[in-house]
Amino acid sequence: MTGEFLEKLQQITPEEQRILSGEKTIEKEIYMEENSNVIDATKLLEAGKLIQVRTHTRFIHFPEHTHNYVEMIYMCSGSTHHVINGEDVILKQGELLILNQNAVQEIYPAGEGDVAVNFIILPEFFDYGLKMMETDAASEQQKFIIQVLSYVEEHYKSGELTELAEELRFDIYWLSKEIRKRTGKTYTDLVQAKRLSQAAYLLRTTAMNVMDISMAVGYDNISYFHRIFQKKYGMTPRRYRISE
C-alpha cells in the first residue's frame, strides 16, 4: 500500500470529527435501527450494491453487535482490538478478519494510526458469483467469467454488451458466444437475472414503490417488469413483498 493512499485513508471523517469534539457513543442511526443491535446493510450500502467498502470509524467504542451481512476487515496500519463471540482478537497490520452474520462483535477505540477498511458484503454477492462459476473450473475461464459478472454487477441498469466488448477488447460476436458457452446464459439473461435479483432485494428491504423499483433496476416498462418478475418468482412484485 502506497504512503499516499494510506494518508488518504487516515484522514479524519466527519463522523470521527464529531467523536473527537465530544461524542461519547456511536451514532446509532448511521448503523442500525433505534432499538436494535444489528448493524443494517441498508444503512451502509448504496442502493443497488451488493458490496461496499468504507474505512473503520476510530476513536470510539462499538458495543456488542451483529450484522445482517458478511463483513471483512483489512488492517492497513496499526491494530484494532475486537471481541468476537467472547474471545479477544487483536487484528494487526496486513491481517484480514472475516465475520459471518451470526458473529457477535465488540470493538475497542482505535487510534489515529490504526487504519482499517471494512468490506460490507451481502450474501447474494457470493451466491450470484458462485452459481455462474460452478460449471467452469479452469482458471483462465474463471477470470473471464469474473470479468463479465463484475461488469454486470456494476452496470446492470444500463450497461450494453458493446460497452463490455470495448472494455475487454473482444469482438462483440465472439464475446456473445463465449458468454453463452461458458455460463450457459446469454448476456441479456445475466443482466435480467441481476436486475430481478436486485428488484427482489429492494422489495424485501425498502419501502420503494414497485414502479420506482422497476425504474431503479433498469425497466422503464412496468408491465414488462411485472411479467418477467412473475415468471421468475411465481408471483407479482407486490405479492412477493407481502410474502417476505
LINVENTA-V989634 format. One line per field, one symbol per residue. ss: DSSP state (a for helix, b for strand, c for the rest). psi: psi as a letter, one per 30 degrees, with the letter a starting at -180 (. if undefined). Layout:
ss=???
psi=???
This chain:
ss=ccaaaaaaaccccaaaaaaacccccccaaaaccccccbbcaaaaccccccbbbbbccccccbbbbbbccbbbbbbbbcbbbbbbccbbbbbbcccbbbbcccccbbbcccccccbbbbbbbcaaaaaaaaaaacccccaaaaaaaaaaaaaaaaacccccaaaaaaaacccaaaaaaaaaaaacccaaaaaaaaaaaaaaaaaaaccccaaaaaaacccccaaaaaaaaaaaacccaaaaaaac
psi=kleeeeeeffkkleeeeeefffkflljefeellehlgjkkefffkkkfkfkkklkkklglkjlklalhlkkkkkjelblkjljjhfkkkjklkflkkkklffkkkkklkllefjklkkjjkkefeeeeeeefffgjfkeeeeeeeeeeeeeeefgfegkleeeeeeefhlkeeeeeeeeeeffglleeeeeeeeeeeeeeeeeeflgkleeeeeeeggjfjfeeeeeeeeeefglleeeeeef.
